[in-house]
């Protein structure tokens, strides 16, 4: 298969440039090679991408003109995109070349293409979470110490619902294909149109078993029928914990297996806040559950505790404990409450040996936080290097849809939102990553949402999705090459 050759001159940003090209071309499935000069013989049957601030007017050359992110302004506020963003075919272009007051352009003449749309720096900005590193200490975090969606460029410029990097990749492919040199794209998912990564964070496996202290406290204070009822349900759950309303693991597996889907279950193994500690991973009931899920070919993954999002010692201690109860020690995970610090969290995940992370979505709004719906190897801006860790971007959490503080959707509108996101991911042949908690079928607090889950599984099947666990996603990608 023909290679595409990449020419660039700015060695100060070699790591960032090569990283971004590697992500884009991995998704396209086209091999690339970096060169320092062009010769006429090379151009006879091959395509060269010239990524610089000068133009090479030769046949079979794509000239992508260089912008200002990779410059002396890097990691300074001056490097942020100029808003409002310019648009091309109604899509925003985050960075265009340094020419002042220019609209986006794409010119092709005598088999030479020139554009001022710097899709390399634009893509890096999104997938490396550049703005979150740069602005972390400059913005007000939300109640849980998270970078809020409202501070993101994607939200402010109205493209949080678009995987803009995937759109840039489509542009890149169209530019390549217009030269008719015989390049072909790789089909990652075989007979399927896209993939669905089905995940379940196990925050609270039981509603009543661990609630006795609170139930007794409520009984002393209120002495209501509900307080007596909760004591009764606590007793029943201890007699047969599988009848607890949060213990929905068999049900979820049944619905998923109906469509030949598999999924990931992320378990906690620590925590020190009131947002967690609702079970112990060494509880015999949890051990039995993990064994059963393991035997059913589900992925057992790691749900990092609230305060371990940027803490290596906490994360290592928790993962070591979880490893005692998992057959496979190489798995992925997600941080509790979707906490994430772009300067540290990925590095911590890599250092504890995780295969992938799937934290990256804003809790308050479904969408494309990283601007992409394809898994990719991540870049550590602090250490200026590519990490051996995949990100499978989370697209949608059921709590984002329902919570009154977030999107506040009813069941019907929530399912419409889910379908919209699925359709977008299908368009780009990406991965629709869904988070659905085991506790989100409770008849009291989640009335009607059971049907939403079932309809979602049915819709994924209808749209020809490959429904698998996060680990299976990474296995497929690794088998396609890196």
N, C-alpha and C positions, 0 to 999 in steps of 0.2 A: 504493500500500500504506500502511496506517495506521502511524504512528509510535507509539513508546512514549515518554512524557515522564518525565524524571528530575528530581526535586526534591531538592536537598541544600543544607545551610546552612554546613557546615564548610569555609570557603575555605582554611584552613591546609593542608588535605590534598586540594586540588582536583586536583592532578596524579595522585595515587594513586587517587582515587575515579573520575575520568573514565577513567583508563587501565583500571581493572578492569572497569567497565561496558562499555568498548569491546571488550575481549577476549570477555567472556561473550556479548554481543549479536552480535559478528561470527560466532561459532560458531553462534548461533541463526539468523543471517541476517535480523535484524529491525532496522530503522532506529530510532535514538534521537535525542532532542533534549533539551538541558538547559534547565530553566526556573527562575525565581526565585520564582514564585507560582502559585497555582491559581485558575482561574475556573470557574464552573459550566458554561459553554458548552463548554469544553475537555473536561470530564468526560462529556459526553453520549455521545460515540462513541469516546473514546480512554481509554487506561489511563495512569495516573500511578503511578510508583514513588516513594514518599516515603522517602528514606534519611536518617534523622535520629533524634534521641532523643525526639521528640514524635510524637504520633499524630494523623493526620487521618482522622476518622470520616466519610468521604463515600463515595458509590458510586464504583466503578471506581478505587479506590486500593489499592495494595499498600504496606503499611507494613513496611519492614525496619528494625528497631530497631538503633541504632548501638552498637558495642562499644568497647573501650578500646585497640585497636592504634593507631588514628589519634587520638592524644592527646598529652599532655605526656610520656607514657612511650615514645613512638616512638623506636626504636633504643636503648632501654634494656632491661635484663633484665626489668624489671617488665611489659614489653609482651608477653612470651611467653605462650602459651596456658596456661590453668590445667588441670592434669591431675589425675586422669583426665578425659578429654574427655567431655562430655555426648553422648548419642546420640539420633538420630531415625530411626525405622524401621531400626534396627541400624547406621546409618552415623554416624561421628563428625562432630560439628560443632566446628570448631576455635575459633571465637569465638561466644559468645552475648552478648546485650546486658548492660548494666552492672547489671541487677537481681540482687541477691544471692540465692544459693541457689535459683535457678529451674531447672527442667528445660526442655528445648526445647518450645516450643509453636507451634502454627499455628492461628489462629482466623479464621473467615470468617463475617461476619454482615452482613446487608443489603448484600451485594455490596461489602463492604470487608474486606480481608484484613490481618491483623496477625500478625507473627512476631518472635520474639526471636533467630532464627537469622541471624546476620550473615554471610551467604554472600559478601558483598563483601570484607570484611577477611579472611575465611577463605581465599578464592580468592587474594587478593593475597599472603598469607603463603606460599602454595605456589608460584605461578607466578613471583614475583619473587625466590624463594629467600631470603626475608627472614631465616630462621634462620641461613643460611650466612653472610650478611653480619654479622649481630649476634654470632654465636658463633665466628667464624673464629679469633680469637685466644684463645678460651676453651676450645677442645677440642683433644685430641691428634689430630694427623693420622695417617694410615696410613703405611706404609713409603715410599710414593711422594708424600707431601705432599698427600694428598687428604682432603677432608671425608668421614669414614666414614659409611656407612649407619647404623651402630649409634648414632650421635649425633643422628640425625634424628628429628623428632617422628613421622613416618609409621612408622618402624620401631618406636619405643618404644610407640606406641599401636596398632600392628598393622594399619595400613592402607596399607602400601607396595605391596601388590598390588591396590589400588583406585585408579583415576583419580578421586579424590574431587571434583576441580573439575568434571569432566564430570557427576558425580552431582548436584552443586549446580545445574548448568545444567539438568539434567532437572527438578529441583524447580522452578526458576524458570519453565521452560516450562509445567509443570503448573499453577502458580499463574496464569500469564498466560492459558492456555487455558480455565481454569475460569470466566472472565468472559464467554466466548462473544462476543467483539467482532470476530471474523473475522481474527485474526492467524494467519499461517502461517509455518512454519519453512522454511528454505532447504535444499535437498538438494544438497550440495556435489559428491558423487561420481557424479551422473548415474545410470546403470543399475547401478552397483556399490554394494555395501552398505558398504564401507569401503575404505581404501587401505593399501597396504603400501609403505613406503619401503625399498628394498633397497640396502644400502650395503656397501662393502668397503674397509677400511683396508689400504693396501699398505705394510706394515711391512718385509717381507722378500720381495722378488719371487723370489729364488733361494735355495735351501738351500745350494748348494755353491760357486757361482761366487766369492763374496766370502769364502769360509771357508778359503782356502789357508793363511794364516799359522797359524791355529788347528789345521788338519789336520796341518801339518808339525810343529808343537809337540807335538801328541798322539802323533805317530808317534815322535818322539825320546824321549818319556817312556815310552810304553806299548808300542809296537811290537806291537800286537795286530792280529788279523785285521780288526777294525772300523776301526782307524786306517788300515790299508792300503786298506780298502774306500772310506773317505771320500776318500782321495787319488785313487783310481780314478774315483769318482763326480764329483769336482771336474773331472777331465779330460774326462769325458763331457759334463758340463754346459757346458763351454767349447766343445766341438765342436758341440753342439746344445742351446742353453740352453732350448729349448721342451720338452725332455724332463726338465728339472729338476722334482722332485716338488712344489716350491712354485709352479711356473709353471702355474697352473690357470685362467688367465683365459678361455681358449677353452672350457674345460669349464663354468665357471660361466655364461658367456653362453649356451651351448648349452642348459643346463637351464632358465635363465630364459626364453629365447626360445621354448622348448617351450610355455610358457603365455602367451606374448605379453607377458612382463614386460621391463622395462628396469631399469637400476640405476646407482648412482654408485660411482666408484672414486676414493679420496682418496690422493693421492701426497705424499710428504715431499719437502722441498726444502732441508733443513738439519738441524742437530742437533749437539750437542756432548757427549752422554753415551754411556755404554755401552749404553743402551736403544735406540739408533738408529744411524744411519750405516751401514746395511747395503746401501746403494746410493746412486748419485748421479743426480739427475734429468736431468743432461745426458749420461749414459751413452747411447750410440747405441741400445742395446737397449731402454732405458726410453723414449727418444724414439719409437722405432718402435712400442712398445706403446701409448703415449699416442695416437699418430696413428691406430692401428688402432681403439682404443676410441672415439676421437672419430668416426671414420668409421662406426662401428656404432651411433651415436646414444646412446652412454653418456655420462653426465656425468663430466667430469674435474674433481675437486675437490681440496681442499687438506687435508692431514693435518699440522696444526701440530706442531712439534717439542716435545719434553718440556719445555724451559725457556721456551718462547714463550707459555705459557698466559696470562701476565699481562704480557708484555713487547712493547710496540709496535714497538720498533726491530728486534728479532729477527723478529717476525711480518712486518713490512713487507719486510725483506730477503728472506725466504723466498718470500713471495707474488710479489714482483717477479721472482724467478728462475723460479718455476713458470709465471708468465704468458707467458714466452718460448716455452713449448711447448704452450700451450692455445689452441684456436681461440676459445673463448668466455672472456672475462675476468671474467664475472659468474657466480660459482658459490659453493657452500657448502663446509663442511668440518667437521672434528672434531679435537679435540686428542688427541695421542698419550697413551696410558695413561689417557684420560678425565680428564686433569687440568683443574681448573676452579676459579676463584676468583670468587665471585659479585660481589664489589665491583669487579672489573676486567675479567674475561675477555670478557664480552659487548661492552663498550665497545671493547676492542682489536679484536675481530672486526669491529665496525662501521667503525672508523676505517681499517682496511686494505681496506675495500670488499667484504667478504663479503656474499653474499646471505642466507645463513642459517648457523646453527650446529646441530650435532646431537651434542653431547657429553653431554648431560644424562641420564645413567644412573649408578647406582653400579656400579663394576666388580665388587664382590663379591656383588651380588645383583640379579637381573633385577627390573624393576618400574617404578613410576611416581614417579621422584624429584621431578618437578615437580607431581605430583598430577593430571596431565592427559595425555591421549593425542591431543590436537589441536594442530597447530602454532599458534603465536601470536607476535605482536610482543612483544619483551621490554622490561623496565623497568629502568633503571639507578638503583638506590637511591642510589648515591653522588652522582650528578648530578641526582637527582630528576626524571627525565624518561623518556618513552618513546623507545626507539631505533628506527631504521629497520633493524632486524635481526630476522629470524624465528628462532625456536627450533623445530626439529622434534625433540621429545624422543625420545631413544633408549630403546626399551623393553627390548631384549634383545640381549646380546652372547654369542656361543657360548662364549667363554672363561669368562664368569660361571657358566655351567652346568657346565662340565667341570672347571675348576681345583680341585685338592684344597683350596686355601686359601679357596675361595669356596663354591659350592653343592655341588660334588663329586658330580654326577649321572652315572649311566651313560647310555648312548645311549637306552634305552627311557624312562627317567624324564625325560631331557632333552626328548624329543619331546612327552611328556605336558605338561611345563611350557610348552613353546612353544605347544601347542594351547590351553592355558588362557589364556595371554596374548592369543593371536589372538582367542579367543572374547570376551574382555572388551572388546578394542578394537572388535570388530564390534558389540557391544551398543551402544556409544556412537558408532558411525559415525566413529571416529577414524582415526589413522594408526598402523599397526603398523610401527615402525622396527626393522629387523634389521641387526645388524653381523655379517658373516661374513668372516673374513680369508681371503685366498687360500692361506695356509699351513696352514689347518685341514682339509686333506684328506690330510695326510701319513700314509702307511700305518704308520709306526713310532709316531708320537706321537698320531695321531688315528684309530686303527682304529675303523671302524664309523660314523664321523661323516659320511662321504659320504652314506650312506643317510638320515641325519637331515636333511641339507640338502635332498636330493631330496624326501623326504617332506614337508618344510616347504613347499617350492614347490608341491607337489601339493595340500596342504591349503589353502593360500592361494587357489589357483585354485578348489578345490571350494567354499570359503566365499564366493566371488564378490568377491574383492579386486581392486582396480585396482593392479597392481604396477608402480611407476614409480620414477624417480630423485628425489632431493631437489629438484633444480631444477624438475622437472615438477610436483611437489607445490606449490611456491611459485607457479608460473605459473598453475595452476588456482585457487589461492586469490586471487591478484591479479586474476584475471578475474572473480571473484565480488564484487569490491569490497573496500575496506579500511575 
